[in-house]
Amino acid sequence: MPFTASDVCKIIVAILLPPVGVLLERGFGSDFCINVLLTILGYIPGIIHALYAPPNTLRPPRSYHLYIILKF
């Protein structure tokens, strides 16, 4: 799968400002808080987490989890 221009911009932002990269990719949540802590503890761990954090589209919606629970 080729990289698009927006992917390249997100990678550059993730390297320069790791919490902002996670915020753009995952939104404000636990991943953002974890990345802020990692960046405070060390810049390199924050970058690694920002580049490793999967995009938000890979997770199924919360309603899907509720559907699975209610199904049984």
All heavy atoms as TSV, in Angstrom:
chain	resi	resn	atom	element	x	y	z
A	1	MET	N	N	0.847	-1.168	0.000
A	1	MET	CA	C	0.000	0.000	0.000
A	1	MET	C	C	0.895	1.235	0.000
A	1	MET	O	O	1.702	1.424	0.908
A	1	MET	CB	C	-0.899	-0.036	1.235
A	1	MET	CG	C	-1.870	1.100	1.303
A	1	MET	SD	S	-3.254	0.815	2.404
A	1	MET	CE	C	-2.545	1.223	3.967
A	2	PRO	N	N	0.780	2.095	-0.996
A	2	PRO	CA	C	1.651	3.265	-1.089
A	2	PRO	C	C	1.275	4.339	-0.082
A	2	PRO	O	O	0.146	4.428	0.384
A	2	PRO	CB	C	1.418	3.753	-2.516
A	2	PRO	CG	C	0.068	3.258	-2.874
A	2	PRO	CD	C	-0.109	1.964	-2.139
A	3	PHE	N	N	2.265	5.144	0.248
A	3	PHE	CA	C	2.046	6.271	1.142
A	3	PHE	C	C	1.424	7.418	0.369
A	3	PHE	O	O	1.790	7.683	-0.772
A	3	PHE	CB	C	3.369	6.750	1.754
A	3	PHE	CG	C	3.912	5.840	2.802
A	3	PHE	CD1	C	5.058	5.101	2.576
A	3	PHE	CD2	C	3.280	5.723	4.023
A	3	PHE	CE1	C	5.567	4.271	3.545
A	3	PHE	CE2	C	3.767	4.899	5.005
A	3	PHE	CZ	C	4.918	4.162	4.762
A	4	THR	N	N	0.510	8.114	1.010
A	4	THR	CA	C	-0.067	9.316	0.416
A	4	THR	C	C	0.613	10.537	1.035
A	4	THR	O	O	1.404	10.420	1.967
A	4	THR	CB	C	-1.581	9.383	0.668
A	4	THR	OG1	O	-1.814	9.450	2.074
A	4	THR	CG2	C	-2.290	8.165	0.092
A	5	ALA	N	N	0.288	11.695	0.514
A	5	ALA	CA	C	0.884	12.925	1.042
A	5	ALA	C	C	0.480	13.151	2.495
A	5	ALA	O	O	1.288	13.624	3.303
A	5	ALA	CB	C	0.476	14.111	0.181
A	6	SER	N	N	-0.744	12.797	2.842
A	6	SER	CA	C	-1.169	12.989	4.235
A	6	SER	C	C	-0.427	12.042	5.167
A	6	SER	O	O	-0.157	12.394	6.318
A	6	SER	CB	C	-2.677	12.798	4.365
A	6	SER	OG	O	-3.038	11.473	4.079
A	7	ASP	N	N	-0.105	10.830	4.683
A	7	ASP	CA	C	0.678	9.895	5.507
A	7	ASP	C	C	2.068	10.453	5.784
A	7	ASP	O	O	2.579	10.358	6.899
A	7	ASP	CB	C	0.798	8.538	4.827
A	7	ASP	CG	C	-0.522	7.801	4.740
A	7	ASP	OD1	O	-1.402	8.065	5.580
A	7	ASP	OD2	O	-0.658	6.963	3.826
A	8	VAL	N	N	2.677	11.037	4.784
A	8	VAL	CA	C	4.011	11.618	4.942
A	8	VAL	C	C	3.960	12.786	5.928
A	8	VAL	O	O	4.826	12.912	6.797
A	8	VAL	CB	C	4.576	12.065	3.577
A	8	VAL	CG1	C	5.878	12.818	3.739
A	8	VAL	CG2	C	4.769	10.862	2.670
A	9	CYS	N	N	2.924	13.616	5.822
A	9	CYS	CA	C	2.776	14.741	6.765
A	9	CYS	C	C	2.584	14.236	8.187
A	9	CYS	O	O	3.152	14.793	9.133
A	9	CYS	CB	C	1.600	15.622	6.356
A	9	CYS	SG	S	1.888	16.543	4.846
A	10	LYS	N	N	1.789	13.171	8.363
A	10	LYS	CA	C	1.573	12.619	9.702
A	10	LYS	C	C	2.864	12.045	10.277
A	10	LYS	O	O	3.121	12.175	11.477
A	10	LYS	CB	C	0.506	11.531	9.656
A	10	LYS	CG	C	-0.879	12.066	9.455
A	10	LYS	CD	C	-1.889	10.933	9.392
A	10	LYS	CE	C	-3.265	11.428	9.077
A	10	LYS	NZ	N	-4.246	10.340	8.981
A	11	ILE	N	N	3.686	11.433	9.457
A	11	ILE	CA	C	4.963	10.890	9.922
A	11	ILE	C	C	5.887	12.021	10.353
A	11	ILE	O	O	6.543	11.934	11.396
A	11	ILE	CB	C	5.606	10.012	8.832
A	11	ILE	CG1	C	4.792	8.732	8.654
A	11	ILE	CG2	C	7.057	9.685	9.173
A	11	ILE	CD1	C	5.201	7.888	7.469
A	12	ILE	N	N	5.936	13.092	9.575
A	12	ILE	CA	C	6.788	14.234	9.925
A	12	ILE	C	C	6.321	14.864	11.235
A	12	ILE	O	O	7.134	15.170	12.117
A	12	ILE	CB	C	6.809	15.266	8.772
A	12	ILE	CG1	C	7.547	14.677	7.569
A	12	ILE	CG2	C	7.447	16.579	9.216
A	12	ILE	CD1	C	7.437	15.497	6.307
A	13	VAL	N	N	5.012	15.027	11.397
A	13	VAL	CA	C	4.484	15.601	12.646
A	13	VAL	C	C	4.767	14.667	13.814
A	13	VAL	O	O	5.115	15.112	14.909
A	13	VAL	CB	C	2.969	15.892	12.507
A	13	VAL	CG1	C	2.355	16.235	13.845
A	13	VAL	CG2	C	2.739	17.022	11.526
A	14	ALA	N	N	4.638	13.341	13.592
A	14	ALA	CA	C	4.897	12.375	14.663
A	14	ALA	C	C	6.347	12.417	15.110
A	14	ALA	O	O	6.647	12.172	16.277
A	14	ALA	CB	C	4.527	10.972	14.200
A	15	ILE	N	N	7.258	12.725	14.210
A	15	ILE	CA	C	8.671	12.800	14.577
A	15	ILE	C	C	8.979	14.122	15.277
A	15	ILE	O	O	9.691	14.149	16.278
A	15	ILE	CB	C	9.560	12.608	13.330
A	15	ILE	CG1	C	9.437	11.164	12.837
A	15	ILE	CG2	C	11.012	12.952	13.629
A	15	ILE	CD1	C	10.108	10.896	11.518
A	16	LEU	N	N	8.420	15.227	14.783
A	16	LEU	CA	C	8.712	16.535	15.367
A	16	LEU	C	C	7.969	16.758	16.687
A	16	LEU	O	O	8.558	17.250	17.650
A	16	LEU	CB	C	8.358	17.645	14.378
A	16	LEU	CG	C	9.178	17.672	13.093
A	16	LEU	CD1	C	8.675	18.769	12.170
A	16	LEU	CD2	C	10.651	17.859	13.410
A	17	LEU	N	N	6.683	16.410	16.729
A	17	LEU	CA	C	5.849	16.599	17.920
A	17	LEU	C	C	5.012	15.335	18.130
A	17	LEU	O	O	3.875	15.261	17.663
A	17	LEU	CB	C	4.924	17.807	17.753
A	17	LEU	CG	C	5.596	19.163	17.587
A	17	LEU	CD1	C	4.598	20.205	17.133
A	17	LEU	CD2	C	6.247	19.586	18.886
A	18	PRO	N	N	5.571	14.334	18.815
A	18	PRO	CA	C	4.884	13.043	18.930
A	18	PRO	C	C	3.456	13.108	19.476
A	18	PRO	O	O	2.569	12.462	18.911
A	18	PRO	CB	C	5.797	12.235	19.853
A	18	PRO	CG	C	7.137	12.852	19.718
A	18	PRO	CD	C	6.896	14.299	19.447
A	19	PRO	N	N	3.157	13.884	20.527
A	19	PRO	CA	C	1.761	13.913	20.999
A	19	PRO	C	C	0.780	14.460	19.959
A	19	PRO	O	O	-0.348	14.003	19.867
A	19	PRO	CB	C	1.801	14.812	22.239
A	19	PRO	CG	C	3.201	14.707	22.733
A	19	PRO	CD	C	4.032	14.589	21.493
A	20	VAL	N	N	1.226	15.428	19.177
A	20	VAL	CA	C	0.346	15.978	18.141
A	20	VAL	C	C	0.083	14.924	17.059
A	20	VAL	O	O	-1.037	14.814	16.554
A	20	VAL	CB	C	0.948	17.267	17.531
A	20	VAL	CG1	C	0.102	17.774	16.383
A	20	VAL	CG2	C	1.101	18.334	18.593
A	21	GLY	N	N	1.096	14.138	16.728
A	21	GLY	CA	C	0.902	13.074	15.757
A	21	GLY	C	C	-0.112	12.044	16.231
A	21	GLY	O	O	-0.959	11.592	15.462
A	22	VAL	N	N	-0.048	11.681	17.507
A	22	VAL	CA	C	-1.013	10.730	18.068
A	22	VAL	C	C	-2.394	11.370	18.129
A	22	VAL	O	O	-3.404	10.715	17.851
A	22	VAL	CB	C	-0.557	10.248	19.456
A	22	VAL	CG1	C	-1.630	9.408	20.120
A	22	VAL	CG2	C	0.726	9.453	19.344
A	23	LEU	N	N	-2.453	12.642	18.462
A	23	LEU	CA	C	-3.736	13.342	18.527
A	23	LEU	C	C	-4.406	13.362	17.151
A	23	LEU	O	O	-5.616	13.139	17.042
A	23	LEU	CB	C	-3.536	14.765	19.047
A	23	LEU	CG	C	-4.793	15.603	19.264
A	23	LEU	CD1	C	-5.623	15.015	20.401
A	23	LEU	CD2	C	-4.418	17.029	19.579
A	24	LEU	N	N	-3.632	13.588	16.109
A	24	LEU	CA	C	-4.196	13.596	14.755
A	24	LEU	C	C	-4.647	12.203	14.319
A	24	LEU	O	O	-5.646	12.059	13.619
A	24	LEU	CB	C	-3.161	14.129	13.754
A	24	LEU	CG	C	-2.793	15.595	13.862
A	24	LEU	CD1	C	-1.665	15.917	12.883
A	24	LEU	CD2	C	-3.999	16.465	13.584
A	25	GLU	N	N	-3.909	11.196	14.724
A	25	GLU	CA	C	-4.190	9.841	14.256
A	25	GLU	C	C	-5.231	9.128	15.110
A	25	GLU	O	O	-6.097	8.444	14.577
A	25	GLU	CB	C	-2.886	9.038	14.247
A	25	GLU	CG	C	-2.975	7.713	13.545
A	25	GLU	CD	C	-3.218	7.836	12.053
A	25	GLU	OE1	O	-2.789	8.836	11.441
A	25	GLU	OE2	O	-3.864	6.942	11.509
A	26	ARG	N	N	-5.168	9.274	16.422
A	26	ARG	CA	C	-6.025	8.503	17.324
A	26	ARG	C	C	-7.050	9.340	18.064
A	26	ARG	O	O	-7.960	8.801	18.664
A	26	ARG	CB	C	-5.166	7.772	18.362
A	26	ARG	CG	C	-4.139	6.843	17.800
A	26	ARG	CD	C	-4.724	5.586	17.304
A	26	ARG	NE	N	-5.374	4.937	18.426
A	26	ARG	CZ	C	-6.297	4.018	18.310
A	26	ARG	NH1	N	-6.684	3.637	17.140
A	26	ARG	NH2	N	-6.851	3.479	19.365
A	27	GLY	N	N	-6.875	10.652	18.108
A	27	GLY	CA	C	-7.787	11.488	18.864
A	27	GLY	C	C	-7.333	11.613	20.314
A	27	GLY	O	O	-6.315	11.054	20.726
A	28	PHE	N	N	-8.125	12.360	21.083
A	28	PHE	CA	C	-7.778	12.584	22.481
A	28	PHE	C	C	-8.304	11.417	23.299
A	28	PHE	O	O	-9.504	11.237	23.454
A	28	PHE	CB	C	-8.387	13.903	22.973
A	28	PHE	CG	C	-7.941	14.283	24.345
A	28	PHE	CD1	C	-6.708	14.858	24.527
A	28	PHE	CD2	C	-8.735	14.050	25.443
A	28	PHE	CE1	C	-6.279	15.215	25.791
A	28	PHE	CE2	C	-8.328	14.397	26.711
A	28	PHE	CZ	C	-7.087	14.984	26.882
A	29	GLY	N	N	-7.405	10.607	23.804
A	29	GLY	CA	C	-7.793	9.430	24.579
A	29	GLY	C	C	-6.600	8.877	25.322
A	29	GLY	O	O	-5.637	9.595	25.623
A	30	SER	N	N	-6.663	7.587	25.594
A	30	SER	CA	C	-5.598	6.967	26.382
A	30	SER	C	C	-4.266	6.955	25.625
A	30	SER	O	O	-3.208	7.142	26.238
A	30	SER	CB	C	-5.984	5.545	26.782
A	30	SER	OG	O	-6.213	4.760	25.638
A	31	ASP	N	N	-4.312	6.739	24.299
A	31	ASP	CA	C	-3.065	6.748	23.530
A	31	ASP	C	C	-2.382	8.107	23.588
A	31	ASP	O	O	-1.162	8.201	23.664
A	31	ASP	CB	C	-3.323	6.365	22.072
A	31	ASP	CG	C	-3.527	4.878	21.890
A	31	ASP	OD1	O	-2.927	4.110	22.660
A	31	ASP	OD2	O	-4.279	4.495	20.988
A	32	PHE	N	N	-3.172	9.170	23.565
A	32	PHE	CA	C	-2.604	10.518	23.658
A	32	PHE	C	C	-1.937	10.736	25.014
A	32	PHE	O	O	-0.814	11.245	25.080
A	32	PHE	CB	C	-3.689	11.569	23.422
A	32	PHE	CG	C	-3.207	12.972	23.595
A	32	PHE	CD1	C	-2.409	13.561	22.628
A	32	PHE	CD2	C	-3.537	13.710	24.714
A	32	PHE	CE1	C	-1.948	14.859	22.776
A	32	PHE	CE2	C	-3.089	15.006	24.877
A	32	PHE	CZ	C	-2.292	15.586	23.903
A	33	CYS	N	N	-2.624	10.319	26.082
A	33	CYS	CA	C	-2.058	10.492	27.428
A	33	CYS	C	C	-0.786	9.675	27.607
A	33	CYS	O	O	0.196	10.148	28.185
A	33	CYS	CB	C	-3.090	10.098	28.482
A	33	CYS	SG	S	-4.517	11.191	28.509
A	34	ILE	N	N	-0.786	8.458	27.099
A	34	ILE	CA	C	0.407	7.607	27.164
A	34	ILE	C	C	1.552	8.258	26.404
A	34	ILE	O	O	2.694	8.275	26.868
A	34	ILE	CB	C	0.102	6.201	26.620
A	34	ILE	CG1	C	-0.824	5.461	27.579
A	34	ILE	CG2	C	1.382	5.409	26.384
A	34	ILE	CD1	C	-1.376	4.177	27.012
A	35	ASN	N	N	1.245	8.811	25.239
A	35	ASN	CA	C	2.301	9.431	24.444
A	35	ASN	C	C	2.858	10.672	25.109
A	35	ASN	O	O	4.065	10.922	25.033
A	35	ASN	CB	C	1.794	9.760	23.044
A	35	ASN	CG	C	2.925	10.119	22.122
A	35	ASN	OD1	O	3.288	11.291	22.034
A	35	ASN	ND2	N	3.488	9.129	21.483
A	36	VAL	N	N	2.015	11.452	25.761
A	36	VAL	CA	C	2.511	12.631	26.484
A	36	VAL	C	C	3.470	12.189	27.587
A	36	VAL	O	O	4.558	12.767	27.748
A	36	VAL	CB	C	1.340	13.459	27.051
A	36	VAL	CG1	C	1.835	14.503	28.037
A	36	VAL	CG2	C	0.567	14.125	25.926
A	37	LEU	N	N	3.093	11.159	28.340
A	37	LEU	CA	C	3.983	10.657	29.395
A	37	LEU	C	C	5.292	10.118	28.827
A	37	LEU	O	O	6.366	10.385	29.369
A	37	LEU	CB	C	3.275	9.565	30.200
A	37	LEU	CG	C	2.160	10.041	31.125
A	37	LEU	CD1	C	1.450	8.851	31.744
A	37	LEU	CD2	C	2.728	10.941	32.196
A	38	LEU	N	N	5.208	9.362	27.742
A	38	LEU	CA	C	6.431	8.834	27.127
A	38	LEU	C	C	7.321	9.952	26.598
A	38	LEU	O	O	8.552	9.877	26.700
A	38	LEU	CB	C	6.081	7.865	25.999
A	38	LEU	CG	C	5.545	6.502	26.422
A	38	LEU	CD1	C	5.058	5.731	25.212
A	38	LEU	CD2	C	6.611	5.725	27.165
A	39	THR	N	N	6.719	10.982	26.044
A	39	THR	CA	C	7.507	12.099	25.524
A	39	THR	C	C	8.160	12.874	26.657
A	39	THR	O	O	9.299	13.339	26.522
A	39	THR	CB	C	6.619	13.019	24.674
A	39	THR	OG1	O	6.009	12.244	23.639
A	39	THR	CG2	C	7.427	14.125	24.039
A	40	ILE	N	N	7.473	13.007	27.786
A	40	ILE	CA	C	8.066	13.679	28.945
A	40	ILE	C	C	9.230	12.864	29.494
A	40	ILE	O	O	10.282	13.411	29.848
A	40	ILE	CB	C	7.003	13.931	30.030
A	40	ILE	CG1	C	6.032	15.003	29.564
A	40	ILE	CG2	C	7.646	14.332	31.350
A	40	ILE	CD1	C	4.820	15.179	30.449
A	41	LEU	N	N	9.053	11.536	29.549
A	41	LEU	CA	C	10.112	10.674	30.070
A	41	LEU	C	C	11.305	10.573	29.124
A	41	LEU	O	O	12.428	10.371	29.571
A	41	LEU	CB	C	9.556	9.279	30.360
A	41	LEU	CG	C	8.542	9.205	31.506
A	41	LEU	CD1	C	7.961	7.811	31.599
A	41	LEU	CD2	C	9.185	9.607	32.818
A	42	GLY	N	N	11.050	10.674	27.851
A	42	GLY	CA	C	12.130	10.621	26.866
A	42	GLY	C	C	11.562	10.859	25.490
A	42	GLY	O	O	10.524	10.298	25.128
A	43	TYR	N	N	12.208	11.667	24.718
A	43	TYR	CA	C	11.686	12.051	23.407
A	43	TYR	C	C	11.593	10.858	22.461
A	43	TYR	O	O	10.619	10.712	21.728
A	43	TYR	CB	C	12.578	13.149	22.832
A	43	TYR	CG	C	12.061	13.771	21.573
A	43	TYR	CD1	C	10.914	14.538	21.594
A	43	TYR	CD2	C	12.730	13.588	20.366
A	43	TYR	CE1	C	10.437	15.120	20.439
A	43	TYR	CE2	C	12.258	14.178	19.212
A	43	TYR	CZ	C	11.108	14.930	19.247
A	43	TYR	OH	O	10.638	15.507	18.103
A	44	ILE	N	N	12.595	9.990	22.475
A	44	ILE	CA	C	12.634	8.838	21.566
A	44	ILE	C	C	11.481	7.860	21.831
A	44	ILE	O	O	10.834	7.420	20.878
A	44	ILE	CB	C	14.009	8.124	21.639
A	44	ILE	CG1	C	15.127	9.091	21.270
A	44	ILE	CG2	C	14.033	6.883	20.771
A	44	ILE	CD1	C	15.064	9.633	19.861
A	45	PRO	N	N	11.173	7.493	23.096
A	45	PRO	CA	C	10.012	6.619	23.311
A	45	PRO	C	C	8.700	7.243	22.822
A	45	PRO	O	O	7.821	6.529	22.322
A	45	PRO	CB	C	9.979	6.413	24.824
A	45	PRO	CG	C	11.364	6.637	25.263
A	45	PRO	CD	C	11.914	7.685	24.341
A	46	GLY	N	N	8.572	8.550	22.933
A	46	GLY	CA	C	7.385	9.224	22.419
A	46	GLY	C	C	7.276	9.112	20.917
A	46	GLY	O	O	6.185	8.900	20.364
A	47	ILE	N	N	8.408	9.237	20.227
A	47	ILE	CA	C	8.415	9.102	18.766
A	47	ILE	C	C	8.058	7.671	18.368
A	47	ILE	O	O	7.256	7.450	17.451
A	47	ILE	CB	C	9.791	9.495	18.187
A	47	ILE	CG1	C	10.026	10.980	18.361
A	47	ILE	CG2	C	9.891	9.114	16.712
A	47	ILE	CD1	C	11.415	11.425	17.956
A	48	ILE	N	N	8.645	6.692	19.043
A	48	ILE	CA	C	8.363	5.290	18.715
A	48	ILE	C	C	6.881	4.994	18.904
A	48	ILE	O	O	6.248	4.367	18.046
A	48	ILE	CB	C	9.238	4.354	19.572
A	48	ILE	CG1	C	10.698	4.508	19.170
A	48	ILE	CG2	C	8.779	2.904	19.435
A	48	ILE	CD1	C	11.674	3.813	20.091
A	49	HIS	N	N	6.306	5.463	20.003
A	49	HIS	CA	C	4.882	5.232	20.239
A	49	HIS	C	C	4.029	5.953	19.204
A	49	HIS	O	O	3.022	5.419	18.739
A	49	HIS	CB	C	4.496	5.678	21.649
A	49	HIS	CG	C	3.050	5.466	21.948
A	49	HIS	ND1	N	2.133	6.476	21.847
A	49	HIS	CD2	C	2.368	4.360	22.330
A	49	HIS	CE1	C	0.941	5.999	22.163
A	49	HIS	NE2	N	1.056	4.716	22.461
A	50	ALA	N	N	4.407	7.163	18.838
A	50	ALA	CA	C	3.630	7.921	17.856
A	50	ALA	C	C	3.648	7.246	16.490
A	50	ALA	O	O	2.646	7.248	15.778
A	50	ALA	CB	C	4.177	9.340	17.737
A	51	LEU	N	N	4.770	6.657	16.129
A	51	LEU	CA	C	4.851	5.969	14.840
A	51	LEU	C	C	4.214	4.590	14.899
A	51	LEU	O	O	3.759	4.072	13.888
A	51	LEU	CB	C	6.316	5.858	14.393
A	51	LEU	CG	C	6.993	7.177	14.072
A	51	LEU	CD1	C	8.469	6.938	13.777
A	51	LEU	CD2	C	6.318	7.875	12.908
A	52	TYR	N	N	4.159	4.004	16.094
A	52	TYR	CA	C	3.603	2.657	16.241
A	52	TYR	C	C	2.094	2.669	16.421
A	52	TYR	O	O	1.424	1.710	16.061
A	52	TYR	CB	C	4.252	1.967	17.441
A	52	TYR	CG	C	3.636	0.635	17.765
A	52	TYR	CD1	C	3.860	-0.466	16.957
A	52	TYR	CD2	C	2.809	0.487	18.874
A	52	TYR	CE1	C	3.284	-1.688	17.244
A	52	TYR	CE2	C	2.228	-0.724	19.171
A	52	TYR	CZ	C	2.469	-1.813	18.354
A	52	TYR	OH	O	1.888	-3.001	18.648
A	53	ALA	N	N	1.531	3.749	16.978
A	53	ALA	CA	C	0.097	3.799	17.271
A	53	ALA	C	C	-0.695	3.572	15.988
A	53	ALA	O	O	-0.553	4.319	15.024
A	53	ALA	CB	C	-0.265	5.153	17.883
A	54	PRO	N	N	-1.519	2.532	15.979
A	54	PRO	CA	C	-2.269	2.243	14.751
A	54	PRO	C	C	-3.343	3.296	14.505
A	54	PRO	O	O	-3.804	3.959	15.437
A	54	PRO	CB	C	-2.905	0.885	15.041
A	54	PRO	CG	C	-2.941	0.776	16.509
A	54	PRO	CD	C	-1.790	1.581	17.028
A	55	PRO	N	N	-3.750	3.454	13.263
A	55	PRO	CA	C	-4.791	4.448	12.975
A	55	PRO	C	C	-6.118	4.073	13.616
A	55	PRO	O	O	-6.392	2.914	13.890
A	55	PRO	CB	C	-4.901	4.445	11.457
A	55	PRO	CG	C	-4.246	3.194	11.014
A	55	PRO	CD	C	-3.269	2.802	12.070
A	56	ASN	N	N	-6.940	5.056	13.836
A	56	ASN	CA	C	-8.221	4.875	14.517
A	56	ASN	C	C	-9.174	4.006	13.707
A	56	ASN	O	O	-10.093	3.414	14.253
A	56	ASN	CB	C	-8.848	6.239	14.789
A	56	ASN	CG	C	-9.854	6.192	15.898
A	56	ASN	OD1	O	-9.950	5.199	16.607
A	56	ASN	ND2	N	-10.601	7.258	16.049
A	57	THR	N	N	-8.995	3.897	12.412
A	57	THR	CA	C	-9.922	3.152	11.572
A	57	THR	C	C	-9.769	1.648	11.734
A	57	THR	O	O	-10.636	0.905	11.296
A	57	THR	CB	C	-9.711	3.515	10.094
A	57	THR	OG1	O	-8.343	3.258	9.753
A	57	THR	CG2	C	-10.035	4.972	9.850
A	58	LEU	N	N	-8.695	1.175	12.354
A	58	LEU	CA	C	-8.501	-0.263	12.502
A	58	LEU	C	C	-9.329	-0.852	13.644
A	58	LEU	O	O	-9.576	-2.042	13.668
A	58	LEU	CB	C	-7.017	-0.574	12.742
A	58	LEU	CG	C	-6.089	-0.295	11.579
A	58	LEU	CD1	C	-4.655	-0.629	11.971
A	58	LEU	CD2	C	-6.484	-1.101	10.369
A	59	ARG	N	N	-9.744	-0.042	14.569
A	59	ARG	CA	C	-10.530	-0.531	15.696
A	59	ARG	C	C	-12.000	-0.617	15.319
A	59	ARG	O	O	-12.529	0.290	14.676
A	59	ARG	CB	C	-10.399	0.404	16.898
A	59	ARG	CG	C	-9.121	0.265	17.623
A	59	ARG	CD	C	-9.213	1.040	18.904
A	59	ARG	NE	N	-7.995	0.869	19.666
A	59	ARG	CZ	C	-7.759	1.474	20.791
A	59	ARG	NH1	N	-8.652	2.297	21.294
A	59	ARG	NH2	N	-6.637	1.271	21.429
A	60	PRO	N	N	-12.674	-1.688	15.725
A	60	PRO	CA	C	-14.119	-1.722	15.481
A	60	PRO	C	C	-14.822	-0.711	16.384
A	60	PRO	O	O	-14.321	-0.378	17.457
A	60	PRO	CB	C	-14.509	-3.156	15.854
A	60	PRO	CG	C	-13.424	-3.651	16.726
A	60	PRO	CD	C	-12.179	-2.895	16.345
A	61	PRO	N	N	-15.963	-0.208	15.965
A	61	PRO	CA	C	-16.660	0.773	16.807
A	61	PRO	C	C	-17.123	0.159	18.117
A	61	PRO	O	O	-17.298	-1.048	18.237
A	61	PRO	CB	C	-17.860	1.187	15.938
A	61	PRO	CG	C	-17.995	0.120	14.921
A	61	PRO	CD	C	-16.643	-0.491	14.736
A	62	ARG	N	N	-17.306	1.011	19.123
A	62	ARG	CA	C	-17.734	0.540	20.439
A	62	ARG	C	C	-19.078	-0.180	20.371
A	62	ARG	O	O	-19.333	-1.106	21.112
A	62	ARG	CB	C	-17.822	1.696	21.425
A	62	ARG	CG	C	-16.484	2.192	21.868
A	62	ARG	CD	C	-16.681	3.192	22.997
A	62	ARG	NE	N	-15.415	3.627	23.517
A	62	ARG	CZ	C	-14.803	3.049	24.532
A	62	ARG	NH1	N	-15.339	2.029	25.118
A	62	ARG	NH2	N	-13.650	3.502	24.959
A	63	SER	N	N	-19.945	0.252	19.481
A	63	SER	CA	C	-21.251	-0.384	19.378
A	63	SER	C	C	-21.109	-1.845	18.948
A	63	SER	O	O	-21.928	-2.678	19.288
A	63	SER	CB	C	-22.139	0.379	18.393
A	63	SER	OG	O	-21.544	0.413	17.123
A	64	TYR	N	N	-20.061	-2.152	18.201
A	64	TYR	CA	C	-19.814	-3.530	17.790
A	64	TYR	C	C	-19.523	-4.404	19.010
A	64	TYR	O	O	-20.018	-5.522	19.104
A	64	TYR	CB	C	-18.641	-3.579	16.819
A	64	TYR	CG	C	-18.276	-4.982	16.374
A	64	TYR	CD1	C	-19.052	-5.644	15.436
A	64	TYR	CD2	C	-17.174	-5.634	16.901
A	64	TYR	CE1	C	-18.731	-6.925	15.033
A	64	TYR	CE2	C	-16.844	-6.911	16.510
A	64	TYR	CZ	C	-17.626	-7.552	15.573
A	64	TYR	OH	O	-17.315	-8.813	15.181
A	65	HIS	N	N	-18.748	-3.888	19.974
A	65	HIS	CA	C	-18.463	-4.651	21.185
A	65	HIS	C	C	-19.740	-4.883	21.983
A	65	HIS	O	O	-19.957	-5.951	22.519
A	65	HIS	CB	C	-17.424	-3.932	22.052
A	65	HIS	CG	C	-16.094	-3.807	21.400
A	65	HIS	ND1	N	-15.317	-4.893	21.091
A	65	HIS	CD2	C	-15.402	-2.718	20.981
A	65	HIS	CE1	C	-14.214	-4.493	20.522
A	65	HIS	NE2	N	-14.230	-3.170	20.443
A	66	LEU	N	N	-20.586	-3.869	22.068
A	66	LEU	CA	C	-21.848	-4.009	22.777
A	66	LEU	C	C	-22.726	-5.039	22.083
A	66	LEU	O	O	-23.388	-5.844	22.737
A	66	LEU	CB	C	-22.554	-2.655	22.854
A	66	LEU	CG	C	-23.865	-2.599	23.616
A	66	LEU	CD1	C	-23.649	-3.030	25.069
A	66	LEU	CD2	C	-24.472	-1.217	23.554
A	67	TYR	N	N	-22.709	-5.043	20.756
A	67	TYR	CA	C	-23.483	-6.019	19.990
A	67	TYR	C	C	-23.011	-7.441	20.296
A	67	TYR	O	O	-23.826	-8.341	20.486
A	67	TYR	CB	C	-23.356	-5.725	18.495
A	67	TYR	CG	C	-23.907	-6.814	17.615
A	67	TYR	CD1	C	-25.276	-6.979	17.466
A	67	TYR	CD2	C	-23.053	-7.685	16.946
A	67	TYR	CE1	C	-25.786	-7.986	16.661
A	67	TYR	CE2	C	-23.547	-8.687	16.148
A	67	TYR	CZ	C	-24.914	-8.832	16.002
A	67	TYR	OH	O	-25.415	-9.833	15.221
A	68	ILE	N	N	-21.710	-7.642	20.368
A	68	ILE	CA	C	-21.165	-8.972	20.656
A	68	ILE	C	C	-21.571	-9.405	22.055
A	68	ILE	O	O	-21.949	-10.560	22.278
A	68	ILE	CB	C	-19.629	-8.972	20.510
A	68	ILE	CG1	C	-19.230	-8.733	19.063
A	68	ILE	CG2	C	-19.024	-10.270	21.001
A	68	ILE	CD1	C	-19.698	-9.791	18.098
A	69	ILE	N	N	-21.531	-8.490	23.024
A	69	ILE	CA	C	-21.901	-8.846	24.404
A	69	ILE	C	C	-23.380	-9.186	24.480
A	69	ILE	O	O	-23.772	-10.173	25.099
A	69	ILE	CB	C	-21.550	-7.680	25.355
A	69	ILE	CG1	C	-20.032	-7.534	25.447
A	69	ILE	CG2	C	-22.157	-7.910	26.728
A	69	ILE	CD1	C	-19.591	-6.285	26.168
A	70	LEU	N	N	-24.228	-8.392	23.841
A	70	LEU	CA	C	-25.671	-8.626	23.914
A	70	LEU	C	C	-26.093	-9.841	23.091
A	70	LEU	O	O	-27.136	-10.411	23.360
A	70	LEU	CB	C	-26.424	-7.377	23.450
A	70	LEU	CG	C	-26.283	-6.149	24.351
A	70	LEU	CD1	C	-27.017	-4.969	23.721
A	70	LEU	CD2	C	-26.805	-6.442	25.735
A	71	LYS	N	N	-25.302	-10.192	22.103
A	71	LYS	CA	C	-25.635	-11.322	21.250
A	71	LYS	C	C	-25.628	-12.622	22.061
A	71	LYS	O	O	-26.437	-13.511	21.838
A	71	LYS	CB	C	-24.625	-11.415	20.107
A	71	LYS	CG	C	-24.914	-12.505	19.124
A	71	LYS	CD	C	-23.892	-12.481	18.001
A	71	LYS	CE	C	-24.102	-13.640	17.065
A	71	LYS	NZ	N	-23.105	-13.672	16.021
A	72	PHE	N	N	-24.726	-12.716	23.007
A	72	PHE	CA	C	-24.644	-13.929	23.819
A	72	PHE	C	C	-25.533	-13.766	25.008
A	72	PHE	O	O	-26.043	-14.429	25.661
A	72	PHE	CB	C	-23.203	-14.193	24.261
A	72	PHE	CG	C	-22.316	-14.502	23.098
A	72	PHE	CD1	C	-21.374	-13.607	22.664
A	72	PHE	CD2	C	-22.442	-15.712	22.420
A	72	PHE	CE1	C	-20.564	-13.886	21.587
A	72	PHE	CE2	C	-21.624	-16.008	21.351
A	72	PHE	CZ	C	-20.681	-15.084	20.937
